[in-house]
Amino acid sequence: MKNQTGKYLKYAIGEIVLVVIGILIALQINNWNESRKARILETDILKDIKKSLNGDIVNQLNPNIETILQDLKNINDIEAAIKDKLAYNDSLNPKYRSLMFSKAFKYEITAYKNLENEGIQIIKDPDIKNDIVRLYNMNYPELQNYIDNFSNNLIAFFRPEMRVKFKFDYTNSDEVIYIPINYDELMNDIVFMNNVLTAKINFQNIYHALNNTKLDVENVISKIDSKLQY
């Protein structure tokens, strides 16, 4: 009886050990599968964010940088004409448009929203994760704030002054011309000069924000590329 009991206990213990080992192996396989799925999801999200950021550069940042550089040139020419008391020249007329047209920055947010829905922690590299979060929660909103500030000034000050002190020529549908009603008075108008200087500051702030944001976007893309290649 003792021998049979001993054999039974050894057999039972062996069965228990085999069951435990089987459970551990199953858990390990399950964990491996979950980890593999998480890495695939991380890769897909990073690819989507990279594609989105490349789109932002091509469709938003580069065109806005080009436009704002032209606005800065226009406003500097207008400021120089006022300060140097230059005689009227109709070459200035197209440049006044910088005090009439609004700016827009519509970055792609879908890929980042998908990341938020999945959980930011899905990105394991803390450097990439922090840069992406900072870009969408700080850089883009800060740039938008500068553009919004210009829009507020445009609505409250620039356009009302332009409508009173300029004649709008729509002869050329491709480019509206703004002709000063009284150029000599305009050159000595403190309110108009204040608007010009305010617009210049707005344009400078937007330009610097655009360039800094573009550098940050390119940096994130570069890090994502390195991660995907690894």
N, CA, C and O of each residue as an XYZ file, in Angstrom:
920
protein
N       0.829     -1.211      0.000
C       0.000      0.000      0.000
C       0.864      1.263      0.000
O       0.561      2.242     -0.682
N       1.985      1.215      0.809
C       2.865      2.373      0.854
C       3.487      2.631     -0.515
O       3.587      3.778     -0.952
N       3.907      1.550     -1.194
C       4.519      1.722     -2.511
C       3.514      2.292     -3.509
O       3.844      3.169     -4.307
N       2.272      1.776     -3.452
C       1.242      2.279     -4.358
C       0.910      3.746     -4.095
O       0.743      4.546     -5.015
N       0.820      4.074     -2.781
C       0.540      5.477     -2.410
C       1.650      6.395     -2.877
O       1.389      7.485     -3.387
N       2.900      5.955     -2.704
C       4.050      6.741     -3.123
C       4.054      6.953     -4.631
O       4.323      8.051     -5.119
N       3.750      5.882     -5.358
C       3.697      6.002     -6.809
C       2.590      6.961     -7.237
O       2.762      7.754     -8.162
N       1.439      6.875     -6.541
C       0.310      7.741     -6.879
C       0.659      9.208     -6.637
O       0.334     10.078     -7.445
N       1.331      9.467     -5.503
C       1.710     10.843     -5.170
C       2.704     11.394     -6.188
O       2.599     12.538     -6.631
N       3.673     10.547     -6.546
C       4.650     10.992     -7.546
C       3.953     11.291     -8.866
O       4.253     12.281     -9.533
N       3.015     10.416     -9.231
C       2.278     10.616    -10.475
C       1.446     11.909    -10.430
O       1.398     12.683    -11.386
N       0.791     12.105     -9.270
C      -0.051     13.312     -9.114
C       0.784     14.577     -9.154
O       0.424     15.576     -9.777
N       1.927     14.496     -8.456
C       2.819     15.662     -8.448
C       3.333     15.933     -9.849
O       3.415     17.080    -10.289
N       3.678     14.854    -10.543
C       4.146     15.012    -11.920
C       3.089     15.638    -12.806
O       3.380     16.500    -13.635
N       1.839     15.185    -12.615
C       0.741     15.762    -13.398
C       0.583     17.248    -13.104
O       0.388     18.064    -14.005
N       0.672     17.578    -11.813
C       0.533     18.990    -11.414
C       1.645     19.826    -12.028
O       1.403     20.919    -12.539
N       2.878     19.298    -11.973
C       4.027     20.009    -12.543
C       3.825     20.231    -14.040
O       4.088     21.315    -14.561
N       3.349     19.175    -14.730
C       3.112     19.292    -16.174
C       2.035     20.328    -16.478
O       2.146     21.106    -17.426
N       0.983     20.320    -15.645
C      -0.087     21.304    -15.837
C       0.434     22.717    -15.640
O       0.142     23.616    -16.429
N       1.226     22.906    -14.558
C       1.788     24.235    -14.274
C       2.694     24.691    -15.413
O       2.631     25.836    -15.860
N       3.548     23.757    -15.878
C       4.446     24.095    -16.989
C       3.626     24.469    -18.229
O       3.954     25.425    -18.932
N       2.561     23.711    -18.489
C       1.700     23.998    -19.631
C       1.058     25.375    -19.531
O       0.968     26.119    -20.508
N       0.610     25.691    -18.307
C      -0.008     27.014    -18.093
C       1.018     28.121    -18.314
O       0.721     29.129    -18.955
N       2.239     27.931    -17.777
C       3.286     28.936    -17.928
C       3.663     29.130    -19.393
O       3.862     30.253    -19.856
N       3.756     28.008    -20.115
C       4.070     28.099    -21.543
C       2.958     28.833    -22.290
O       3.226     29.672    -23.150
N       1.697     28.505    -21.950
C       0.562     29.164    -22.599
C       0.563     30.658    -22.320
O       0.298     31.470    -23.206
N       0.869     31.013    -21.055
C       0.932     32.435    -20.691
C       2.056     33.132    -21.444
O       1.905     34.262    -21.910
N       3.191     32.437    -21.556
C       4.325     33.018    -22.262
C       3.990     33.253    -23.728
O       4.305     34.301    -24.292
N       3.345     32.259    -24.335
C       2.945     32.388    -25.738
C       1.936     33.519    -25.904
O       2.007     34.293    -26.859
N       0.992     33.605    -24.957
C      -0.017     34.665    -25.015
C       0.638     36.037    -24.868
O       0.310     36.977    -25.592
N       1.573     36.132    -23.913
C       2.282     37.406    -23.713
C       3.080     37.783    -24.955
O       3.123     38.949    -25.347
N       3.712     36.784    -25.569
C       4.492     37.027    -26.784
C       3.590     37.517    -27.908
O       3.936     38.446    -28.638
N       2.425     36.878    -28.038
C       1.470     37.281    -29.068
C       0.970     38.711    -28.839
O       0.869     39.508    -29.771
N       0.658     39.015    -27.567
C       0.178     40.360    -27.242
C       1.259     41.403    -27.503
O       0.989     42.495    -28.004
N       2.503     41.034    -27.146
C       3.614     41.953    -27.385
C       3.822     42.167    -28.880
O       4.089     43.287    -29.317
N       3.702     41.105    -29.661
C       3.863     41.206    -31.107
C       2.767     42.084    -31.710
O       3.038     42.908    -32.584
N       1.521     41.904    -31.239
C       0.410     42.724    -31.720
C       0.632     44.199    -31.373
O       0.354     45.092    -32.173
N       1.145     44.431    -30.147
C       1.397     45.804    -29.704
C       2.462     46.465    -30.579
O       2.340     47.637    -30.933
N       3.517     45.699    -30.930
C       4.587     46.254    -31.758
C       4.090     46.543    -33.173
O       4.468     47.543    -33.784
N       3.235     45.650    -33.686
C       2.655     45.882    -35.012
C       1.791     47.139    -34.986
O       1.845     47.962    -35.900
N       0.991     47.277    -33.921
C       0.140     48.460    -33.783
C       0.984     49.718    -33.652
O       0.667     50.743    -34.255
N       2.065     49.649    -32.866
C       2.963     50.791    -32.706
C       3.554     51.193    -34.057
O       3.607     52.376    -34.394
N       3.991     50.206    -34.816
C       4.573     50.483    -36.136
C       3.557     51.143    -37.061
O       3.875     52.104    -37.761
N       2.340     50.622    -37.058
C       1.288     51.189    -37.922
C       0.977     52.634    -37.532
O       0.817     53.496    -38.396
N       0.894     52.889    -36.238
C       0.596     54.245    -35.762
C       1.732     55.200    -36.123
O       1.483     56.316    -36.578
N       2.984     54.764    -35.921
C       4.124     55.616    -36.264
C       4.155     55.918    -37.759
O       4.475     57.037    -38.160
N       3.826     54.930    -38.581
C       3.766     55.154    -40.023
C       2.683     56.178    -40.366
O       2.889     57.047    -41.214
N       1.529     56.070    -39.701
C       0.437     57.013    -39.955
C       0.818     58.427    -39.532
O       0.519     59.394    -40.233
N       1.482     58.544    -38.380
C       1.890     59.862    -37.893
C       2.944     60.457    -38.825
O       2.905     61.649    -39.130
N       3.877     59.635    -39.273
C       4.892     60.120    -40.216
C       4.230     60.635    -41.494
O       4.567     61.715    -41.979
N       3.297     59.868    -42.032
C       2.587     60.285    -43.247
C       1.837     61.588    -43.001
O       1.834     62.475    -43.855
N       1.207     61.707    -41.846
C       0.456     62.910    -41.497
C       1.384     64.119    -41.395
O       1.059     65.197    -41.891
N       2.540     63.939    -40.750
C       3.487     65.040    -40.575
C       4.098     65.466    -41.912
O       4.296     66.657    -42.156
N       4.395     64.497    -42.769
C       4.888     64.848    -44.106
C       3.847     65.670    -44.857
O       4.189     66.616    -45.565
N       2.583     65.307    -44.701
C       1.500     66.073    -45.314
C       1.422     67.484    -44.761
O       1.156     68.429    -45.503
N       1.653     67.634    -43.456
C       1.631     68.962    -42.846
C       2.730     69.854    -43.426
O       2.515     71.044    -43.657
N       3.904     69.273    -43.658
C       5.005     70.051    -44.235
C       4.654     70.524    -45.643
O       4.810     71.699    -45.977
N       4.180     69.595    -46.455
C       3.912     69.901    -47.866
C       2.703     70.813    -48.039
O       2.734     71.754    -48.832
N       1.635     70.526    -47.287
C       0.360     71.222    -47.518
C       0.132     72.442    -46.631
O      -0.693     73.294    -46.961
N       0.847     72.541    -45.511
C       0.585     73.635    -44.577
C       1.827     74.467    -44.267
O       1.834     75.678    -44.488
N       2.865     73.830    -43.762
C       4.023     74.591    -43.286
C       4.757     75.295    -44.424
O       4.983     76.503    -44.356
N       5.127     74.562    -45.459
C       5.862     75.187    -46.570
C       5.062     76.297    -47.257
O       5.606     77.380    -47.471
N       3.784     76.070    -47.613
C       3.019     77.159    -48.240
C       2.872     78.376    -47.328
O       2.936     79.512    -47.797
N       2.677     78.145    -46.033
C       2.539     79.265    -45.098
C       3.843     80.034    -44.944
O       3.834     81.260    -44.837
N       4.965     79.319    -44.933
C       6.262     79.993    -44.843
C       6.480     80.874    -46.069
O       6.939     82.010    -45.949
N       6.153     80.352    -47.239
C       6.293     81.127    -48.477
C       5.408     82.371    -48.450
O       5.841     83.457    -48.836
N       4.169     82.206    -47.994
C       3.234     83.338    -47.936
C       3.683     84.385    -46.932
O       3.642     85.583    -47.215
N       4.110     83.937    -45.763
C       4.473     84.888    -44.703
C       5.748     85.646    -45.060
O       5.912     86.800    -44.665
N       6.652     85.008    -45.805
C       7.847     85.713    -46.268
C       7.467     86.846    -47.217
O       8.045     87.931    -47.157
N       6.493     86.594    -48.094
C       6.017     87.641    -48.996
C       5.335     88.748    -48.215
O       5.505     89.926    -48.527
N       4.557     88.374    -47.191
C       3.900     89.376    -46.345
C       4.930     90.245    -45.634
O       4.759     91.460    -45.533
N       5.996     89.625    -45.144
C       7.043     90.394    -44.460
C       7.725     91.360    -45.427
O       8.022     92.500    -45.069
N       7.968     90.902    -46.642
C       8.566     91.794    -47.648
C       7.620     92.953    -47.953
O       8.046     94.105    -48.028
N       6.344     92.646    -48.125
C       5.367     93.694    -48.414
C       5.312     94.720    -47.299
O       5.344     95.925    -47.550
N       5.228     94.238    -46.068
C       5.059     95.149    -44.933
C       6.328     95.962    -44.697
O       6.251     97.113    -44.268
N       7.497     95.379    -44.973
C       8.752     96.131    -44.854
C       8.826     97.240    -45.907
O       9.317     98.332    -45.621
N       8.346     96.969    -47.110
C       8.325     97.992    -48.162
C       7.366     99.121    -47.805
O       7.658    100.292    -48.048
N       6.215     98.764    -47.225
C       5.246     99.786    -46.805
C       5.828    100.631    -45.682
O       5.697    101.855    -45.684
N       6.473     99.972    -44.720
C       7.088    100.691    -43.592
C       8.187    101.631    -44.093
O       8.290    102.772    -43.642
N       8.998    101.145    -45.019
C      10.078    101.982    -45.564
C       9.524    103.209    -46.283
O      10.082    104.300    -46.168
N       8.428    103.036    -47.023
C       7.819    104.165    -47.735
C       7.336    105.229    -46.759
O       7.454    106.426    -47.023
N       6.791    104.783    -45.625
C       6.308    105.731    -44.612
C       7.475    106.442    -43.941
O       7.473    107.668    -43.829
N       8.473    105.680    -43.495
C       9.598    106.268    -42.762
C      10.447    107.188    -43.639
O      10.931    108.223    -43.182
N      10.621    106.798    -44.903
C      11.464    107.605    -45.804
C      10.675    108.666    -46.563
O      11.231    109.404    -47.376
N       9.362    108.735    -46.286
C       8.496    109.717    -46.937
C       8.604    109.641    -48.467
O       8.736    110.657    -49.149
N       8.545    108.434    -48.973
C       8.676    108.233    -50.411
C       7.442    108.737    -51.141
O       6.326    108.670    -50.625
N       7.659    109.244    -52.351
C       6.537    109.700    -53.168
C       5.694    108.501    -53.590
O       6.161    107.362    -53.608
N       4.446    108.789    -53.926
C       3.531    107.708    -54.294
C       4.038    106.943    -55.505
O       4.488    107.531    -56.489
N       3.959    105.640    -55.415
C       4.310    104.751    -56.522
C       3.325    103.598    -56.500
O       3.156    102.929    -55.481
N       2.682    103.373    -57.628
C       1.631    102.349    -57.629
C       2.155    100.922    -57.451
O       1.366     99.983    -57.346
N       3.479    100.753    -57.416
C       4.041     99.428    -57.141
C       3.735     98.972    -55.713
O       3.809     97.784    -55.400
N       3.388     99.937    -54.853
C       3.027     99.597    -53.475
C       1.615     99.024    -53.369
O       1.311     98.286    -52.431
N       0.760     99.360    -54.321
C      -0.655     98.999    -54.208
C      -0.910     97.500    -53.965
O      -1.717     97.159    -53.101
N      -0.251     96.611    -54.696
C      -0.500     95.186    -54.442
C      -0.004     94.726    -53.067
O      -0.478     93.722    -52.535
N       0.945     95.462    -52.500
C       1.549     95.057    -51.231
C       0.613     95.270    -50.040
O       0.740     94.607    -49.010
N      -0.333     96.210    -50.197
C      -1.263     96.480    -49.090
C      -2.179     95.290    -48.802
O      -2.832     95.240    -47.759
N      -2.223     94.328    -49.736
C      -3.077     93.148    -49.545
C      -2.691     92.358    -48.293
O      -3.506     91.606    -47.759
N      -1.449     92.527    -47.823
C      -1.006     91.820    -46.619
C      -1.774     92.268    -45.374
O      -1.766     91.594    -44.344
N      -2.434     93.417    -45.493
C      -3.247     93.920    -44.380
C      -4.718     93.561    -44.544
O      -5.573     94.065    -43.816
N      -5.008     92.686    -45.506
C      -6.402     92.329    -45.774
C      -6.697     90.831    -45.693
O      -7.824     90.439    -45.391
N      -5.692     89.993    -45.962
C      -5.953     88.563    -46.094
C      -5.574     87.794    -44.840
O      -4.514     88.012    -44.252
N      -6.454     86.894    -44.444
C      -6.239     86.095    -43.242
C      -5.277     84.948    -43.510
O      -4.937     84.663    -44.658
N      -4.839     84.291    -42.435
C      -3.949     83.139    -42.517
C      -4.684     81.909    -41.983
O      -5.602     82.023    -41.171
N      -4.274     80.753    -42.445
C      -4.903     79.519    -41.979
C      -3.845     78.436    -41.814
O      -2.921     78.317    -42.619
N      -4.003     77.645    -40.747
C      -3.111     76.509    -40.526
C      -3.969     75.342    -40.051
O      -4.430     75.325    -38.910
N      -4.178     74.368    -40.935
C      -5.053     73.224    -40.645
C      -4.239     71.937    -40.690
O      -4.180     71.265    -41.720
N      -3.622     71.605    -39.583
C      -2.800     70.395    -39.561
C      -3.661     69.142    -39.412
O      -4.769     69.189    -38.876
N      -3.126     68.021    -39.900
C      -3.832     66.736    -39.850
C      -3.743     66.159    -38.436
O      -2.653     66.018    -37.882
N      -4.893     65.828    -37.863
C      -4.937     65.397    -36.470
C      -5.389     63.954    -36.289
O      -5.298     63.414    -35.187
N      -5.881     63.314    -37.370
C      -6.487     61.986    -37.252
C      -5.520     60.954    -36.690
O      -5.881     60.195    -35.791
N      -4.288     60.916    -37.212
C      -3.308     59.922    -36.768
C      -3.006     60.081    -35.284
O      -2.874     59.094    -34.560
N      -2.897     61.336    -34.834
C      -2.614     61.549    -33.411
C      -3.807     61.166    -32.542
O      -3.627     60.637    -31.445
N      -5.010     61.425    -33.014
C      -6.204     61.025    -32.275
C      -6.271     59.500    -32.140
O      -6.669     58.981    -31.097
N      -5.882     58.796    -33.191
C      -5.840     57.333    -33.125
C      -4.838     56.872    -32.071
O      -5.086     55.913    -31.340
N      -3.704     57.565    -32.002
C      -2.709     57.241    -30.974
C      -3.283     57.465    -29.577
O      -3.094     56.634    -28.687
N      -3.974     58.569    -29.383
C      -4.591     58.836    -28.083
C      -5.620     57.767    -27.734
O      -5.709     57.341    -26.583
N      -6.395     57.335    -28.721
C      -7.412     56.307    -28.473
C      -6.783     54.978    -28.074
O      -7.312     54.265    -27.222
N      -5.654     54.649    -28.692
C      -4.971     53.393    -28.367
C      -4.203     53.503    -27.054
O      -3.947     52.501    -26.387
N      -3.840     54.727    -26.693
C      -3.043     54.947    -25.482
C      -1.631     55.356    -25.865
O      -0.948     54.636    -26.594
N      -1.191     56.511    -25.376
C       0.125     57.038    -25.724
C       1.223     56.027    -25.398
O       2.257     55.989    -26.066
N       0.993     55.203    -24.363
C       2.014     54.258    -23.919
C       2.311     53.175    -24.945
O       3.261     52.411    -24.774
N       1.519     53.095    -26.006
C       1.772     52.096    -27.053
C       3.125     52.360    -27.709
O       3.758     51.440    -28.229
N       3.574     53.640    -27.683
C       4.903     53.986    -28.199
C       5.901     53.800    -27.063
O       5.846     54.506    -26.056
N       6.798     52.859    -27.230
C       7.707     52.486    -26.145
C       8.909     53.414    -26.025
O       9.436     53.607    -24.929
N       9.343     53.984    -27.135
C      10.499     54.881    -27.089
C      10.075     56.201    -26.448
O       9.299     56.952    -27.040
N      10.576     56.494    -25.246
C      10.123     57.711    -24.537
C      10.479     58.998    -25.275
O       9.752     59.988    -25.184
N      11.590     58.991    -26.004
C      12.022     60.191    -26.733
C      11.031     60.522    -27.845
O      10.587     61.663    -27.975
N      10.690     59.511    -28.646
C       9.721     59.716    -29.734
C       8.358     60.086    -29.168
O       7.699     61.003    -29.658
N       7.948     59.374    -28.145
C       6.634     59.623    -27.536
C       6.530     61.056    -27.028
O       5.542     61.737    -27.302
N       7.530     61.518    -26.297
C       7.492     62.871    -25.741
C       7.507     63.932    -26.841
O       6.826     64.952    -26.735
N       8.292     63.685    -27.904
C       8.362     64.650    -29.005
C       7.024     64.758    -29.733
O       6.595     65.852    -30.102
N       6.371     63.618    -29.936
C       5.073     63.629    -30.624
C       4.036     64.358    -29.780
O       3.284     65.187    -30.293
N       3.996     64.053    -28.499
C       3.032     64.698    -27.600
C       3.283     66.197    -27.545
O       2.340     66.987    -27.592
N       4.555     66.598    -27.447
C       4.881     68.023    -27.383
C       4.501     68.727    -28.677
O       4.015     69.858    -28.654
N       4.723     68.060    -29.804
C       4.410     68.656    -31.100
C       2.923     68.968    -31.220
O       2.545     70.069    -31.620
N       2.080     67.995    -30.871
C       0.634     68.171    -31.063
C      -0.031     68.967    -29.937
O      -1.105     69.537    -30.128
N       0.601     69.004    -28.781
C      -0.024     69.688    -27.649
C       0.615     71.026    -27.305
O       0.063     71.794    -26.517
N       1.785     71.311    -27.895
C       2.450     72.581    -27.609
C       2.808     73.344    -28.891
O       2.385     74.485    -29.079
N       3.592     72.703    -29.774
C       4.081     73.419    -30.961
C       2.958     73.867    -31.890
O       2.865     75.041    -32.248
N       2.109     72.921    -32.275
C       1.006     73.265    -33.176
C       0.049     74.282    -32.546
O      -0.312     75.256    -33.206
N      -0.375     74.088    -31.289
C      -1.258     75.095    -30.669
C      -0.599     76.469    -30.540
O      -1.266     77.491    -30.704
N       0.711     76.502    -30.246
C       1.398     77.791    -30.135
C       1.407     78.512    -31.479
O       1.148     79.714    -31.550
N       1.706     77.774    -32.535
C       1.660     78.364    -33.879
C       0.264     78.865    -34.196
O       0.104     79.951    -34.753
N      -0.739     78.092    -33.850
C      -2.121     78.495    -34.090
C      -2.467     79.762    -33.318
O      -3.226     80.597    -33.810
N      -1.924     79.913    -32.122
C      -2.174     81.115    -31.320
C      -1.627     82.367    -32.013
O      -2.277     83.412    -32.012
N      -0.437     82.261    -32.603
C       0.142     83.408    -33.323
C      -0.723     83.780    -34.527
O      -0.940     84.958    -34.810
N      -1.211     82.760    -35.229
C      -2.071     83.016    -36.388
C      -3.398     83.613    -35.942
O      -3.915     84.527    -36.585
N      -3.952     83.104    -34.848
C      -5.204     83.643    -34.315
C      -5.042     85.091    -33.867
O      -5.955     85.900    -34.028
N      -3.878     85.415    -33.306
C      -3.621     86.784    -32.863
C      -3.623     87.740    -34.056
O      -4.178     88.837    -33.990
N      -2.987     87.299    -35.151
C      -3.023     88.114    -36.369
C      -4.459     88.257    -36.871
O      -4.871     89.347    -37.267
N      -5.219     87.166    -36.857
C      -6.612     87.209    -37.328
C      -7.445     88.181    -36.509
O      -8.277     88.907    -37.055
N      -7.224     88.197    -35.202
C      -7.958     89.123    -34.328
C      -7.622     90.572    -34.670
O      -8.511     91.421    -34.736
N      -6.334     90.851    -34.888
C      -5.927     92.204    -35.276
C      -6.468     92.572    -36.654
O      -6.856     93.713    -36.903
N      -6.483     91.580    -37.541
C      -6.985     91.798    -38.887
C      -8.440     92.253    -38.862
O      -8.822     93.212    -39.533
N      -9.242     91.541    -38.069
C     -10.674     91.846    -37.994
C     -10.937     93.152    -37.253
O     -11.782     93.949    -37.661
N     -10.202     93.364    -36.155
C     -10.477     94.515    -35.292
C      -9.870     95.819    -35.809
O     -10.448     96.889    -35.616
N      -8.696     95.739    -36.473
C      -7.981     96.960    -36.819
C      -7.642     97.094    -38.305
O      -7.987     98.097    -38.931
N      -6.973     96.096    -38.867
C      -6.414     96.253    -40.210
C      -7.493     96.464    -41.270
O      -7.452     97.442    -42.017
N      -8.453     95.550    -41.334
C      -9.491     95.653    -42.370
C     -10.357     96.904    -42.225
O     -10.631     97.562    -43.229
N     -10.796     97.254    -41.022
C     -11.596     98.486    -40.914
C     -10.853     99.719    -41.432
O     -11.448    100.572    -42.092
N      -9.544     99.813    -41.132
C      -8.758    100.937    -41.627
C      -8.617    100.892    -43.145
O      -8.713    101.920    -43.814
N      -8.391     99.709    -43.677
C      -8.237     99.564    -45.126
C      -9.510     99.965    -45.863
O      -9.446    100.595    -46.919
N     -10.665     99.602    -45.311
C     -11.936     99.907    -45.984
C     -12.216    101.402    -46.015
O     -12.925    101.884    -46.899
N     -11.665    102.137    -45.056
C     -11.910    103.581    -44.980
C     -10.890    104.368    -45.815
O     -11.221    105.397    -46.405
N      -9.664    103.877    -45.855
C      -8.583    104.679    -46.424
C      -8.083    104.196    -47.784
O      -7.139    104.762    -48.335
N      -8.714    103.145    -48.327
C      -8.268    102.606    -49.615
C      -9.443    102.360    -50.545
O     -10.561    102.076    -50.116
N      -9.154    102.476    -51.824
C     -10.100    102.082    -52.851
C      -9.695    100.688    -53.333
O      -8.525    100.436    -53.618
N     -10.670     99.794    -53.420
C     -10.397     98.427    -53.846
C     -10.663     98.296    -55.347
O     -11.764     98.576    -55.821
N      -9.649     97.872    -56.077
C      -9.764     97.713    -57.519
C      -9.823     96.228    -57.867
O      -8.843     95.500    -57.714
N     -11.003     95.792    -58.340
C     -11.211     94.388    -58.672
C     -11.093     94.130    -60.175
O     -11.583     93.114    -60.670
N     -10.448     95.043    -60.899
C     -10.334     94.892    -62.352
C      -9.681     93.569    -62.725
O     -10.131     92.862    -63.627
N      -8.621     93.258    -62.015
C      -7.925     91.975    -62.219
C      -8.427     90.995    -61.166
O      -8.131     91.143    -59.980
N      -9.181     90.001    -61.599
C      -9.787     89.066    -60.651
C      -8.755     88.208    -59.924
O      -9.039     87.644    -58.867
N      -7.541     88.113    -60.506
C      -6.502     87.292    -59.893
C      -5.792     88.012    -58.752
O      -5.195     87.376    -57.883
N      -5.860     89.332    -58.759
C      -5.159     90.082    -57.726
C      -5.861     91.418    -57.487
O      -5.854     92.300    -58.345
N      -6.458     91.549    -56.320
C      -7.137     92.798    -55.964
C      -6.072     93.857    -55.658
O      -5.092     93.582    -54.966
N      -6.273     95.052    -56.173
C      -5.349     96.157    -55.943
C      -5.957     97.122    -54.935
O      -7.143     97.444    -55.017
N      -5.144     97.586    -53.979
C      -5.618     98.504    -52.945
C      -4.929     99.856    -53.144
O      -3.715     99.985    -52.988
N      -5.729    100.841    -53.487
C      -5.192    102.154    -53.848
C      -5.510    103.157    -52.740
O      -6.683    103.354    -52.421
N      -4.498    103.798    -52.143
C      -4.751    104.799    -51.095
C      -5.625    105.929    -51.617
O      -5.379    106.458    -52.700
N      -6.642    106.298    -50.850
C      -7.517    107.400    -51.261
C      -6.767    108.728    -51.184
O      -6.910    109.587    -52.054
N      -5.954    108.884    -50.116
C      -5.113    110.080    -49.989
C      -3.745    109.622    -49.477
O      -3.546    109.441    -48.275
N      -2.821    109.441    -50.400
C      -1.517    108.857    -50.053
C      -0.742    109.735    -49.075
O      -0.140    109.231    -48.128
N      -0.756    111.051    -49.304
C       0.012    111.952    -48.437
C      -0.489    111.883    -46.995
O       0.302    111.827    -46.053
N      -1.806    111.886    -46.840
C      -2.358    111.767    -45.488
C      -2.006    110.416    -44.868
O      -1.710    110.325    -43.677
N      -2.042    109.370    -45.694
C      -1.753    108.015    -45.204
C      -0.331    107.927    -44.655
O      -0.086    107.248    -43.658
N       0.616    108.627    -45.318
C       2.015    108.586    -44.892
C       2.234    109.242    -43.535
O       3.255    109.016    -42.885
N       1.267    110.057    -43.112
C       1.385    110.732    -41.814
C       0.326    110.261    -40.815
O       0.113    110.879    -39.773
N      -0.321    109.168    -41.155
C      -1.394    108.643    -40.315
C      -0.813    107.708    -39.247
O      -0.309    106.628    -39.553
N      -0.896    108.152    -37.993
C      -0.325    107.364    -36.892
C      -1.034    106.019    -36.739
O      -0.390    105.000    -36.488
N      -2.349    106.016    -36.891
C      -3.104    104.770    -36.741
C      -2.678    103.751    -37.791
O      -2.491    102.573    -37.487
N      -2.526    104.215    -39.025
C      -2.108    103.312    -40.092
C      -0.699    102.787    -39.824
O      -0.422    101.605    -40.027
N       0.191    103.673    -39.365
C       1.558    103.251    -39.054
C       1.559    102.214    -37.938
O       2.311    101.241    -37.987
N       0.718    102.423    -36.939
C       0.617    101.441    -35.848
C       0.147    100.090    -36.371
O       0.628     99.043    -35.937
N      -0.797    100.121    -37.307
C      -1.275     98.872    -37.907
C      -0.168     98.162    -38.674
O      -0.035     96.941    -38.604
N       0.622     98.938    -39.403
C       1.723     98.360    -40.168
C       2.734     97.700    -39.235
O       3.178     96.581    -39.489
N       3.096     98.386    -38.165
C       4.072     97.841    -37.214
C       3.514     96.620    -36.480
O       4.234     95.652    -36.231
N       2.238     96.675    -36.140
C       1.615     95.529    -35.468
C       1.591     94.314    -36.388
O       1.895     93.198    -35.968
N       1.225     94.543    -37.652
C       1.214     93.451    -38.626
C       2.618     92.872    -38.803
O       2.784     91.659    -38.927
N       3.620     93.742    -38.813
C       4.999     93.278    -38.958
C       5.392     92.349    -37.814
O       6.008     91.306    -38.032
N       5.029     92.738    -36.595
C       5.321     91.895    -35.427
C       4.579     90.559    -35.540
O       5.141     89.500    -35.264
N       3.315     90.628    -35.948
C       2.529     89.402    -36.144
C       3.202     88.475    -37.156
O       3.343     87.277    -36.914
N       3.612     89.038    -38.285
C       4.236     88.234    -39.336
C       5.559     87.624    -38.860
O       5.860     86.467    -39.156
N       6.337     88.408    -38.127
C       7.612     87.890    -37.613
C       7.376     86.724    -36.650
O       8.071     85.710    -36.706
N       6.389     86.884    -35.768
C       6.085     85.811    -34.812
C       5.611     84.546    -35.527
O       6.023     83.436    -35.189
N       4.745     84.730    -36.512
C       4.238     83.573    -37.267
C       5.374     82.903    -38.029
O       5.461     81.676    -38.070
N       6.244     83.708    -38.632
C       7.359     83.152    -39.406
C       8.270     82.307    -38.528
O       8.631     81.188    -38.894
N       8.642     82.843    -37.366
C       9.523     82.094    -36.455
C       8.828     80.824    -35.950
O       9.450     79.767    -35.848
N       7.553     80.937    -35.640
C       6.805     79.760    -35.162
C       6.705     78.698    -36.254
O       6.831     77.505    -35.976
N       6.481     79.128    -37.489
C       6.404     78.184    -38.607
C       7.721     77.443    -38.799
O       7.736     76.224    -38.966
N       8.821     78.180    -38.776
C      10.125     77.566    -38.978
C      10.503     76.633    -37.839
O      11.017     75.538    -38.069
N      10.246     77.070    -36.609
C      10.548     76.213    -35.456
C       9.697     74.946    -35.477
O      10.180     73.855    -35.176
N       8.434     75.105    -35.833
C       7.543     73.947    -35.907
C       7.991     72.983    -36.998
O       7.972     71.767    -36.809
N       8.394     73.532    -38.138
C       8.861     72.678    -39.231
C      10.093     71.877    -38.800
O      10.201     70.690    -39.111
N      11.015     72.516    -38.089
C      12.199     71.811    -37.596
C      11.806     70.690    -36.640
O      12.362     69.593    -36.697
N      10.848     70.969    -35.764
C      10.389     69.952    -34.812
C       9.699     68.792    -35.534
O       9.885     67.630    -35.173
N       8.910     69.111    -36.546
C       8.230     68.066    -37.325
C       9.254     67.195    -38.036
O       9.151     65.968    -38.019
N      10.242     67.826    -38.661
C      11.287     67.064    -39.353
C      12.076     66.196    -38.386
O      12.491     65.091    -38.736
N      12.282     66.688    -37.179
C      12.992     65.916    -36.156
C      12.204     64.671    -35.762
O      12.774     63.589    -35.626
N      10.896     64.827    -35.580
C      10.047     63.679    -35.235
C      10.043     62.661    -36.372
O      10.140     61.458    -36.127
N       9.933     63.132    -37.607
C       9.944     62.225    -38.760
C      11.250     61.439    -38.814
O      11.247     60.235    -39.071
N      12.367     62.127    -38.571
C      13.675     61.471    -38.588
C      13.757     60.381    -37.515
O      14.278     59.295    -37.769
N      13.248     60.671    -36.331
C      13.276     59.677    -35.251
C      12.375     58.498    -35.554
O      12.719     57.353    -35.259
N      11.222     58.774    -36.142
C      10.322     57.685    -36.527
C      10.983     56.803    -37.587
O      10.888     55.578    -37.522
N      11.651     57.420    -38.559
C      12.372     56.660    -39.585
C      13.406     55.728    -38.958
O      13.503     54.557    -39.325
N      14.174     56.259    -38.012
C      15.182     55.442    -37.346
C      14.554     54.274    -36.594
O      15.075     53.158    -36.598
N      13.433     54.554    -35.954
C      12.728     53.494    -35.208
C      12.190     52.433    -36.151
O      12.307     51.242    -35.862
N      11.609     52.830    -37.258
C      11.030     51.870    -38.190
C      12.106     51.033    -38.875
O      11.892     49.853    -39.156
N      13.251     51.634    -39.142
C      14.345     50.890    -39.770
C      14.944     49.880    -38.805
O      15.406     48.811    -39.204
N      14.925     50.241    -37.523
C      15.452     49.331    -36.493
C      14.553     48.123    -36.333
O      14.834     47.249    -35.514
